[in-house]
Amino acid sequence: MLDANRSGTAPASLPAATPTPPAATPSLLAATPSLLAAAPVPPRAGWAARCTRLLLSPYARLSLLLALLAGGAAGVLVCEPQRLLTHGWPPQLGGAAAALVFAAAYGLCTVVFVPRPLLNLAAGAMFGSQVGLATALAGTVLGAGVAFGLGRALGQDALRPLLRGRWLNAADGQLSRHGFRSMLALRLFPGVPFWAANYCAAVSRMGPLPFLLATALGSIPNTAAYAVAGARASAPTSPAFLIAMACVAVPALAGTVVAWRKRHRLRAG
C-alpha cells in the first residue's frame, strides 16, 4: 500500500453507498389521515353532499310534513269518512277485526285534522258504548303518537326558532316544564283542537311518554260521553243521551272559565 501510494498510483475508489429511505415516523403516519382529508373532494361527491344537506335541512323536513298533511287531508275529503254515520260499517268486516281497522283509521284521521267528536260518535254508533269507547281511545292514542312523532321529527327544528311571541313562549315553557299536567288539562277541558295540541307538544321539549300518558288519561271522560251519545243517537231524548251531552258541555264550559281566569298569567309569562 505504501509503495503504491509513493509511486502516485491512486487507490481504487470504493462504490458509493445507496442511501436507505428513512423509516416512517409516527408523526408522519399520524399526519396521513389529515392529509387525506384535506385532499380535494371530487365535484360529484360535493354535489351529493350538498343535496343531502338540503334534503335533511329543517325547512325541507317541514315542507315534507306539510305535504304529507295536505295529502292526507285531501284523501279524507275524497273518502268522506263521515258516511260511516249514515251507511254503517262494511258488512265484510265484523268483530275484533272491524274494531282494529276502525282504531287505525281513527288515528290516521285525527292526524289530518278530522274532528274527534265526529269519530267518537261514529265509534259509539257502530260498536256500542263500551267497545266504542275502547276503540276510540285506542285510535286517540295512536293518532296522538303519530302526530307527535311527525311533528318532532319533521317540524321541531324549523318551528322552534319562530317561537318569539310572548304567548308562544309562555305556552312552550308551560308544555316543556310541566308537560304531563298541562297536556292532561288540555285533554280534560276541551277547547284547543286535538291536532293543534299534538303538534304544539311536538314542537316543545315535552317528552313522548308523559304526552301519551296524559292523552290516554285525559281523553277518557270526553270520549266516553261522545261514545254513549253515539250509541244512543237513535233516542236523543233518552236520559243516557242527555247526560252524555251534559258531560260534553260541562268540561268545555269549565275549560273556558279556567282559560279566562288564567289569561293574565299567560300574558305575564
Contacts in CASP RR format, 6 or more apart in sequence:
PFRMAT RR
TARGET T0000
AUTHOR 0000-0000-0000
METHOD contacts of the structure
MODEL  1
MLDANRSGTAPASLPAATPTPPAATPSLLAATPSLLAAAPVPPRAGWAAR
CTRLLLSPYARLSLLLALLAGGAAGVLVCEPQRLLTHGWPPQLGGAAAAL
VFAAAYGLCTVVFVPRPLLNLAAGAMFGSQVGLATALAGTVLGAGVAFGL
GRALGQDALRPLLRGRWLNAADGQLSRHGFRSMLALRLFPGVPFWAANYC
AAVSRMGPLPFLLATALGSIPNTAAYAVAGARASAPTSPAFLIAMACVAV
PALAGTVVAWRKRHRLRAG
4 11 0 8 1.000
5 11 0 8 1.000
41 49 0 8 1.000
54 60 0 8 1.000
58 155 0 8 1.000
58 157 0 8 1.000
58 158 0 8 1.000
59 158 0 8 1.000
61 153 0 8 1.000
61 154 0 8 1.000
61 155 0 8 1.000
61 157 0 8 1.000
61 158 0 8 1.000
62 154 0 8 1.000
62 155 0 8 1.000
62 158 0 8 1.000
62 159 0 8 1.000
64 154 0 8 1.000
65 150 0 8 1.000
65 151 0 8 1.000
65 154 0 8 1.000
65 155 0 8 1.000
68 150 0 8 1.000
69 111 0 8 1.000
69 112 0 8 1.000
69 113 0 8 1.000
71 112 0 8 1.000
72 111 0 8 1.000
72 112 0 8 1.000
73 112 0 8 1.000
73 113 0 8 1.000
75 112 0 8 1.000
76 109 0 8 1.000
76 112 0 8 1.000
76 113 0 8 1.000
76 114 0 8 1.000
81 105 0 8 1.000
81 109 0 8 1.000
81 114 0 8 1.000
81 119 0 8 1.000
81 122 0 8 1.000
82 118 0 8 1.000
82 122 0 8 1.000
84 122 0 8 1.000
84 126 0 8 1.000
85 118 0 8 1.000
85 121 0 8 1.000
85 122 0 8 1.000
85 125 0 8 1.000
88 125 0 8 1.000
88 126 0 8 1.000
89 98 0 8 1.000
89 102 0 8 1.000
89 126 0 8 1.000
93 101 0 8 1.000
98 126 0 8 1.000
98 127 0 8 1.000
99 127 0 8 1.000
99 131 0 8 1.000
99 132 0 8 1.000
99 134 0 8 1.000
99 135 0 8 1.000
102 123 0 8 1.000
102 126 0 8 1.000
102 127 0 8 1.000
102 135 0 8 1.000
103 135 0 8 1.000
103 136 0 8 1.000
103 138 0 8 1.000
103 139 0 8 1.000
103 142 0 8 1.000
104 139 0 8 1.000
104 142 0 8 1.000
106 119 0 8 1.000
106 123 0 8 1.000
106 135 0 8 1.000
106 136 0 8 1.000
106 138 0 8 1.000
106 139 0 8 1.000
106 140 0 8 1.000
106 142 0 8 1.000
106 143 0 8 1.000
107 139 0 8 1.000
107 140 0 8 1.000
107 142 0 8 1.000
107 143 0 8 1.000
107 146 0 8 1.000
108 143 0 8 1.000
108 146 0 8 1.000
109 119 0 8 1.000
110 116 0 8 1.000
110 119 0 8 1.000
110 139 0 8 1.000
110 140 0 8 1.000
110 143 0 8 1.000
110 144 0 8 1.000
110 147 0 8 1.000
110 194 0 8 1.000
110 195 0 8 1.000
110 198 0 8 1.000
111 143 0 8 1.000
111 146 0 8 1.000
111 147 0 8 1.000
111 150 0 8 1.000
111 195 0 8 1.000
111 198 0 8 1.000
112 195 0 8 1.000
113 193 0 8 1.000
113 195 0 8 1.000
115 193 0 8 1.000
115 194 0 8 1.000
116 136 0 8 1.000
116 140 0 8 1.000
116 194 0 8 1.000
116 223 0 8 1.000
116 226 0 8 1.000
117 226 0 8 1.000
117 248 0 8 1.000
119 136 0 8 1.000
120 136 0 8 1.000
120 222 0 8 1.000
120 223 0 8 1.000
120 226 0 8 1.000
120 227 0 8 1.000
120 230 0 8 1.000
121 226 0 8 1.000
121 227 0 8 1.000
121 229 0 8 1.000
121 230 0 8 1.000
121 233 0 8 1.000
122 230 0 8 1.000
123 132 0 8 1.000
123 133 0 8 1.000
123 135 0 8 1.000
123 136 0 8 1.000
123 226 0 8 1.000
123 227 0 8 1.000
123 230 0 8 1.000
124 132 0 8 1.000
124 133 0 8 1.000
124 136 0 8 1.000
124 226 0 8 1.000
124 227 0 8 1.000
124 228 0 8 1.000
124 229 0 8 1.000
124 230 0 8 1.000
124 231 0 8 1.000
125 230 0 8 1.000
125 231 0 8 1.000
125 233 0 8 1.000
126 132 0 8 1.000
127 135 0 8 1.000
128 227 0 8 1.000
128 230 0 8 1.000
128 231 0 8 1.000
129 224 0 8 1.000
129 227 0 8 1.000
129 228 0 8 1.000
129 231 0 8 1.000
132 227 0 8 1.000
132 231 0 8 1.000
133 220 0 8 1.000
133 223 0 8 1.000
133 224 0 8 1.000
133 227 0 8 1.000
136 223 0 8 1.000
136 226 0 8 1.000
136 227 0 8 1.000
137 216 0 8 1.000
137 219 0 8 1.000
137 220 0 8 1.000
137 223 0 8 1.000
140 194 0 8 1.000
140 215 0 8 1.000
140 216 0 8 1.000
140 219 0 8 1.000
140 223 0 8 1.000
141 212 0 8 1.000
141 215 0 8 1.000
141 216 0 8 1.000
141 219 0 8 1.000
143 198 0 8 1.000
144 194 0 8 1.000
144 198 0 8 1.000
144 211 0 8 1.000
144 212 0 8 1.000
144 215 0 8 1.000
145 198 0 8 1.000
145 208 0 8 1.000
145 211 0 8 1.000
145 212 0 8 1.000
145 215 0 8 1.000
147 195 0 8 1.000
147 198 0 8 1.000
147 199 0 8 1.000
147 202 0 8 1.000
148 198 0 8 1.000
148 201 0 8 1.000
148 202 0 8 1.000
148 208 0 8 1.000
148 211 0 8 1.000
148 212 0 8 1.000
149 202 0 8 1.000
149 208 0 8 1.000
150 202 0 8 1.000
151 199 0 8 1.000
151 202 0 8 1.000
151 203 0 8 1.000
152 202 0 8 1.000
152 203 0 8 1.000
152 208 0 8 1.000
155 202 0 8 1.000
155 203 0 8 1.000
156 202 0 8 1.000
156 203 0 8 1.000
159 203 0 8 1.000
160 203 0 8 1.000
162 168 0 8 1.000
163 169 0 8 1.000
163 172 0 8 1.000
163 203 0 8 1.000
166 267 0 8 1.000
166 269 0 8 1.000
167 266 0 8 1.000
167 267 0 8 1.000
169 269 0 8 1.000
170 266 0 8 1.000
170 267 0 8 1.000
170 268 0 8 1.000
170 269 0 8 1.000
171 200 0 8 1.000
171 204 0 8 1.000
171 266 0 8 1.000
172 203 0 8 1.000
172 204 0 8 1.000
172 205 0 8 1.000
173 204 0 8 1.000
174 182 0 8 1.000
175 182 0 8 1.000
175 183 0 8 1.000
175 200 0 8 1.000
175 201 0 8 1.000
175 204 0 8 1.000
175 205 0 8 1.000
175 206 0 8 1.000
176 204 0 8 1.000
176 205 0 8 1.000
176 206 0 8 1.000
179 201 0 8 1.000
179 204 0 8 1.000
179 206 0 8 1.000
179 207 0 8 1.000
179 210 0 8 1.000
179 211 0 8 1.000
179 214 0 8 1.000
180 210 0 8 1.000
180 211 0 8 1.000
180 213 0 8 1.000
180 214 0 8 1.000
181 214 0 8 1.000
182 214 0 8 1.000
183 197 0 8 1.000
183 201 0 8 1.000
183 206 0 8 1.000
183 210 0 8 1.000
183 211 0 8 1.000
183 214 0 8 1.000
183 215 0 8 1.000
184 214 0 8 1.000
184 217 0 8 1.000
184 218 0 8 1.000
185 258 0 8 1.000
186 192 0 8 1.000
186 197 0 8 1.000
187 197 0 8 1.000
187 214 0 8 1.000
187 215 0 8 1.000
187 217 0 8 1.000
187 218 0 8 1.000
187 219 0 8 1.000
187 222 0 8 1.000
188 218 0 8 1.000
188 221 0 8 1.000
188 222 0 8 1.000
188 251 0 8 1.000
189 251 0 8 1.000
189 252 0 8 1.000
189 254 0 8 1.000
189 255 0 8 1.000
189 258 0 8 1.000
189 259 0 8 1.000
190 222 0 8 1.000
190 251 0 8 1.000
190 252 0 8 1.000
190 255 0 8 1.000
191 252 0 8 1.000
191 255 0 8 1.000
191 256 0 8 1.000
191 259 0 8 1.000
192 200 0 8 1.000
201 211 0 8 1.000
221 247 0 8 1.000
221 251 0 8 1.000
222 247 0 8 1.000
222 248 0 8 1.000
222 251 0 8 1.000
224 247 0 8 1.000
225 244 0 8 1.000
225 245 0 8 1.000
225 247 0 8 1.000
225 248 0 8 1.000
226 244 0 8 1.000
226 248 0 8 1.000
228 240 0 8 1.000
228 241 0 8 1.000
228 243 0 8 1.000
228 244 0 8 1.000
229 241 0 8 1.000
229 244 0 8 1.000
229 245 0 8 1.000
229 248 0 8 1.000
230 244 0 8 1.000
232 238 0 8 1.000
232 240 0 8 1.000
232 241 0 8 1.000
232 244 0 8 1.000
233 241 0 8 1.000
235 241 0 8 1.000
END
